[in-house]
Structures are given as structure tokens and as C-alpha cells.
Amino acid sequence: QVHLEESGGGLVQAGGSLRLSCVVSGTFISALNMAWFSQAPGKDREFVGHITRDDRKYYRDSVKGRFTISRDNNKGTLYLQMENLKYEETAIYYCAADERRFNFRYNEVGGYDYWGQGTQVTVSL
């Protein structure tokens, strides 16, 4: 059973930075395609970034150049480094994973089999 656990959320001023972590257990992280999604209050969960098993990366347009997704296979951990955060990026951030060889639905909630519980990121003005 794959288990994902996020951490690293918190309160930050607009323009600040945070690094989120997602620890994987139950399987090797190297076998997973992984992603980050965010869900703001009253809104649908939306794609932030995706990293394939062979480290190709894809991002939502609004975060390109500010957010970086990465993985440490030795530590079994996925990261999301967020720079120059904006007030409207206040949300719960979720880690997601799937075991498909190729994930063509990488930017969709339905493209993932496993989810963490989320970590709250609050960006103040």
C-alpha cells in the first residue's frame, strides 16, 4: 500500500518562499510518477507540477519559473520549492502518485491513484 505524507506548509508573506516535502512509503519512489496539486477554498483541486519516473517535469503555466518540483530517490521524498509566492496561491497542497509507465493525464486529478492528506499553505499580503 502506497502512502504519501506531506509536510512543510505554513504561513508566509507574499513574495516569500516555502519548500514542501512528500515522503513516500510502501514502495520505491523511483517507480512512481508524482505530482503536486493545490486546492484553494471553494475551488476545485488543480494541477501544479508533475515529475515523471525519468525526471521529466511539467508545470502549470502560472508557476513556471517560480516553482520547482524535484525528487530524492534515496530519501524517498518528493519536493516542491515555491518562490515568490502570491496571495492567491493560498491553498492546501497535495502530493499525488501513480504507477503507470506513462501518465497522459498528468495534469488531471483522475490521473493519480494515490494521494496524501495535504499541507496548508497560507500566503499573507
Backbone as CSV, one residue per row, in Angstrom:
resi,resn,N_x,N_y,N_z,CA_x,CA_y,CA_z,C_x,C_y,C_z
1,GLN,0.842,-1.183,0.000,0.000,0.000,0.000,0.884,1.242,0.000
2,VAL,0.706,2.066,-1.022,1.484,3.301,-1.115,0.889,4.344,-0.175
3,HIS,1.765,4.961,0.572,1.336,6.024,1.495,2.159,7.270,1.213
4,LEU,1.463,8.417,1.167,2.118,9.698,0.916,1.844,10.626,2.093
5,GLU,2.859,11.306,2.561,2.672,12.225,3.675,3.403,13.531,3.407
6,GLU,2.616,14.606,3.317,3.172,15.922,3.035,3.551,16.652,4.325
7,SER,4.481,17.583,4.178,4.850,18.486,5.263,5.462,19.737,4.656
8,GLY,5.678,20.735,5.503,6.364,21.931,5.047,5.479,23.137,4.806
9,GLY,4.176,22.954,4.915,3.290,24.086,4.738,3.409,25.062,5.905
10,GLY,2.784,26.225,5.738,2.816,27.222,6.795,2.350,28.561,6.304
11,LEU,2.626,29.570,7.115,2.250,30.944,6.796,3.470,31.688,6.273
12,VAL,3.297,32.360,5.139,4.401,33.104,4.537,3.839,34.384,3.929
13,GLN,4.637,35.427,3.924,4.207,36.673,3.287,4.313,36.568,1.772
14,ALA,3.500,37.318,1.100,3.585,37.367,-0.356,5.013,37.733,-0.768
15,GLY,5.520,37.014,-1.758,6.894,37.201,-2.189,7.870,36.266,-1.517
16,GLY,7.405,35.559,-0.495,8.263,34.654,0.239,8.355,33.281,-0.394
17,SER,9.051,32.378,0.310,9.329,31.040,-0.218,8.956,29.976,0.804
18,LEU,8.639,28.807,0.284,8.405,27.622,1.104,8.873,26.407,0.330
19,ARG,9.258,25.370,1.047,9.546,24.096,0.406,8.672,23.026,1.037
20,LEU,7.872,22.389,0.202,7.026,21.293,0.640,7.733,19.968,0.406
21,SER,7.451,19.019,1.279,8.006,17.675,1.135,6.878,16.661,1.148
22,CYS,7.123,15.537,0.486,6.158,14.434,0.475,6.953,13.142,0.594
23,VAL,6.808,12.482,1.716,7.526,11.234,1.939,6.684,10.058,1.459
24,VAL,7.316,9.193,0.694,6.650,8.019,0.124,7.019,6.780,0.921
25,SER,6.031,5.974,1.257,6.284,4.687,1.885,5.424,3.630,1.210
26,GLY,5.835,2.373,1.345,5.077,1.280,0.764,5.570,0.847,-0.604
27,THR,6.423,1.658,-1.213,7.004,1.312,-2.497,8.224,2.202,-2.719
28,PHE,8.945,1.941,-3.794,10.071,2.795,-4.126,9.578,4.004,-4.914
29,ILE,10.015,5.193,-4.495,9.573,6.409,-5.167,9.996,6.403,-6.629
30,SER,11.085,5.700,-6.932,11.574,5.655,-8.308,10.597,4.952,-9.245
31,ALA,9.653,4.210,-8.700,8.657,3.508,-9.509,7.426,4.356,-9.783
32,LEU,7.402,5.566,-9.275,6.207,6.402,-9.336,6.401,7.641,-10.205
33,ASN,5.349,7.988,-10.935,5.211,9.347,-11.439,4.538,10.132,-10.316
34,MET,4.960,11.374,-10.104,4.425,12.098,-8.956,4.053,13.523,-9.328
35,ALA,3.233,14.124,-8.480,2.750,15.465,-8.784,2.355,16.204,-7.515
36,TRP,2.210,17.496,-7.691,1.621,18.369,-6.676,0.369,19.018,-7.260
37,PHE,-0.666,19.074,-6.448,-1.904,19.778,-6.773,-2.191,20.761,-5.647
38,SER,-2.982,21.770,-5.949,-3.409,22.707,-4.920,-4.921,22.865,-4.962
39,GLN,-5.485,23.135,-3.805,-6.927,23.345,-3.724,-7.208,24.534,-2.819
40,ALA,-7.622,25.633,-3.432,-7.975,26.831,-2.694,-9.397,26.690,-2.142
41,PRO,-9.726,27.436,-1.112,-11.068,27.340,-0.522,-12.165,27.572,-1.557
42,GLY,-13.104,26.632,-1.626,-14.232,26.760,-2.532,-13.934,26.478,-3.987
43,LYS,-12.723,26.011,-4.271,-12.348,25.757,-5.665,-11.978,24.293,-5.866
44,ASP,-11.911,23.898,-7.122,-11.502,22.542,-7.450,-9.995,22.372,-7.237
45,ARG,-9.616,21.123,-7.031,-8.204,20.810,-6.945,-7.581,20.990,-8.326
46,GLU,-6.429,21.671,-8.384,-5.819,21.909,-9.678,-4.336,21.561,-9.696
47,PHE,-3.902,21.227,-10.870,-2.536,20.770,-11.120,-1.527,21.877,-10.869
48,VAL,-0.412,21.524,-10.229,0.692,22.461,-10.025,1.914,22.016,-10.819
49,GLY,2.355,20.773,-10.601,3.536,20.281,-11.288,3.599,18.767,-11.234
50,HIS,4.322,18.202,-12.184,4.432,16.750,-12.324,5.868,16.387,-12.641
51,ILE,6.321,15.267,-12.078,7.646,14.752,-12.407,7.509,13.284,-12.736
52,THR,8.065,12.895,-13.880,7.962,11.504,-14.306,9.019,10.648,-13.621
53,ARG,8.911,9.366,-13.849,9.881,8.452,-13.239,11.287,8.721,-13.740
54,ASP,11.383,9.252,-14.965,12.714,9.568,-15.504,13.007,11.060,-15.433
55,ASP,12.324,11.753,-14.499,12.639,13.133,-14.120,12.281,14.198,-15.156
56,ARG,11.364,13.919,-16.049,10.829,14.995,-16.877,9.805,15.760,-16.036
57,LYS,9.771,17.075,-16.241,8.950,17.927,-15.372,7.985,18.767,-16.195
58,TYR,6.794,18.937,-15.650,5.751,19.736,-16.289,5.119,20.607,-15.220
59,TYR,4.739,21.836,-15.599,4.191,22.775,-14.633,2.962,23.481,-15.176
60,ARG,2.136,23.921,-14.266,1.048,24.844,-14.606,1.699,26.151,-15.054
61,ASP,1.130,26.794,-16.043,1.749,27.994,-16.612,2.024,29.067,-15.558
62,SER,1.108,29.259,-14.631,1.231,30.364,-13.681,2.375,30.189,-12.678
63,VAL,2.924,28.973,-12.577,4.007,28.753,-11.602,5.362,28.549,-12.272
64,LYS,5.380,28.497,-13.587,6.650,28.285,-14.295,7.639,29.390,-13.946
65,GLY,8.863,28.998,-13.634,9.887,29.959,-13.273,9.918,30.298,-11.792
66,ARG,8.866,29.915,-11.059,8.833,30.192,-9.608,8.802,28.919,-8.768
67,PHE,8.181,27.879,-9.257,8.078,26.615,-8.524,8.976,25.574,-9.186
68,THR,9.577,24.732,-8.365,10.412,23.654,-8.875,10.052,22.354,-8.180
69,ILE,9.708,21.356,-8.970,9.422,20.032,-8.430,10.672,19.175,-8.581
70,SER,10.953,18.382,-7.552,12.130,17.520,-7.601,11.891,16.303,-6.723
71,ARG,12.778,15.345,-6.850,12.644,14.124,-6.058,14.012,13.656,-5.615
72,ASP,14.078,13.055,-4.443,15.285,12.421,-3.944,14.949,10.947,-3.757
73,ASN,15.375,10.136,-4.683,15.027,8.711,-4.637,15.647,8.022,-3.421
74,ASN,16.806,8.466,-3.010,17.459,7.849,-1.847,16.681,8.104,-0.566
75,LYS,16.054,9.274,-0.479,15.283,9.620,0.702,13.802,9.276,0.543
76,GLY,13.421,8.851,-0.650,12.007,8.535,-0.876,11.109,9.740,-0.719
77,THR,11.569,10.878,-1.187,10.870,12.136,-0.921,10.721,12.969,-2.188
78,LEU,9.543,13.550,-2.332,9.221,14.499,-3.392,9.217,15.889,-2.772
79,TYR,9.658,16.882,-3.554,9.710,18.252,-3.055,8.986,19.197,-4.009
80,LEU,8.552,20.312,-3.429,8.070,21.431,-4.237,8.661,22.697,-3.627
81,GLN,9.610,23.286,-4.327,10.197,24.550,-3.905,9.381,25.671,-4.534
82,MET,8.839,26.533,-3.684,7.970,27.604,-4.160,8.601,28.953,-3.836
83,GLU,8.819,29.746,-4.857,9.431,31.062,-4.708,8.421,32.136,-5.113
84,ASN,8.624,33.347,-4.553,7.790,34.491,-4.927,6.302,34.136,-4.858
85,LEU,5.894,33.610,-3.731,4.514,33.166,-3.563,3.539,34.329,-3.635
86,LYS,2.369,34.042,-4.171,1.328,35.048,-4.337,0.162,34.763,-3.387
87,TYR,-0.540,35.808,-3.016,-1.654,35.686,-2.086,-2.658,34.649,-2.577
88,GLU,-2.925,34.655,-3.886,-3.934,33.763,-4.449,-3.479,32.312,-4.503
89,GLU,-2.240,32.054,-4.111,-1.759,30.667,-4.063,-1.975,30.033,-2.693
90,THR,-2.688,30.737,-1.829,-3.124,30.143,-0.577,-4.019,28.957,-0.879
91,ALA,-3.650,27.800,-0.340,-4.382,26.576,-0.676,-3.841,25.429,0.173
92,ILE,-4.547,24.330,0.104,-3.997,23.070,0.605,-3.261,22.437,-0.577
93,TYR,-2.049,22.011,-0.329,-1.227,21.403,-1.375,-1.151,19.899,-1.128
94,TYR,-1.441,19.159,-2.184,-1.490,17.709,-2.107,-0.412,17.073,-2.978
95,CYS,0.143,16.018,-2.465,1.073,15.173,-3.195,0.266,14.023,-3.804
96,ALA,0.600,13.634,-5.031,-0.117,12.551,-5.703,0.871,11.657,-6.439
97,ALA,0.477,10.404,-6.655,1.374,9.463,-7.321,0.588,8.442,-8.142
98,ASP,1.239,7.934,-9.174,0.674,6.815,-9.922,1.797,5.895,-10.368
99,GLU,1.415,4.679,-10.743,2.403,3.655,-11.083,2.404,3.308,-12.567
100,ARG,1.687,4.082,-13.386,1.652,3.792,-14.816,3.018,4.047,-15.436
101,ARG,3.286,3.358,-16.508,4.545,3.597,-17.208,4.538,4.996,-17.802
102,PHE,3.424,5.395,-18.405,3.256,6.742,-18.927,1.930,7.291,-18.405
103,ASN,1.954,8.479,-17.875,0.737,9.098,-17.363,0.346,10.245,-18.291
104,PHE,-0.609,9.984,-19.194,-1.031,11.002,-20.143,-2.020,11.984,-19.534
105,ARG,-2.492,11.678,-18.344,-3.438,12.553,-17.637,-2.746,13.195,-16.447
106,TYR,-1.494,13.585,-16.648,-0.676,14.042,-15.522,-1.179,15.339,-14.911
107,ASN,-1.982,16.099,-15.637,-2.482,17.356,-15.112,-3.939,17.251,-14.634
108,GLU,-4.424,16.035,-14.479,-5.790,15.799,-14.034,-5.793,15.043,-12.715
109,VAL,-6.766,15.394,-11.862,-6.917,14.689,-10.592,-7.088,13.198,-10.819
110,GLY,-7.850,12.829,-11.845,-8.115,11.425,-12.129,-6.921,10.652,-12.649
111,GLY,-5.812,11.331,-12.876,-4.621,10.665,-13.386,-3.774,10.016,-12.304
112,TYR,-4.220,10.066,-11.060,-3.414,9.571,-9.954,-4.194,8.599,-9.085
113,ASP,-3.473,7.614,-8.570,-4.076,6.570,-7.751,-3.905,6.808,-6.256
114,TYR,-2.906,7.575,-5.912,-2.571,7.748,-4.502,-2.450,9.237,-4.181
115,TRP,-2.953,9.592,-2.993,-2.957,10.985,-2.553,-2.549,11.080,-1.087
116,GLY,-1.860,12.165,-0.764,-1.610,12.467,0.633,-2.771,13.240,1.227
117,GLN,-2.633,13.596,2.502,-3.698,14.308,3.215,-3.632,15.816,2.996
118,GLY,-2.519,16.296,2.475,-2.392,17.716,2.186,-1.691,18.496,3.279
119,THR,-1.129,19.629,2.886,-0.493,20.540,3.823,-0.928,21.956,3.460
120,GLN,-1.284,22.739,4.463,-1.838,24.069,4.232,-0.733,25.081,3.982
121,VAL,-0.894,25.840,2.912,-0.010,26.976,2.623,-0.863,28.235,2.652
122,THR,-0.489,29.168,3.496,-1.211,30.431,3.602,-0.264,31.571,3.275
123,VAL,-0.629,32.354,2.264,0.186,33.481,1.836,-0.525,34.761,2.233
124,SER,0.124,35.551,3.068,-0.488,36.788,3.536,-0.010,37.969,2.702
125,LEU,-0.838,39.001,2.689,-0.484,40.199,1.914,0.586,40.996,2.638
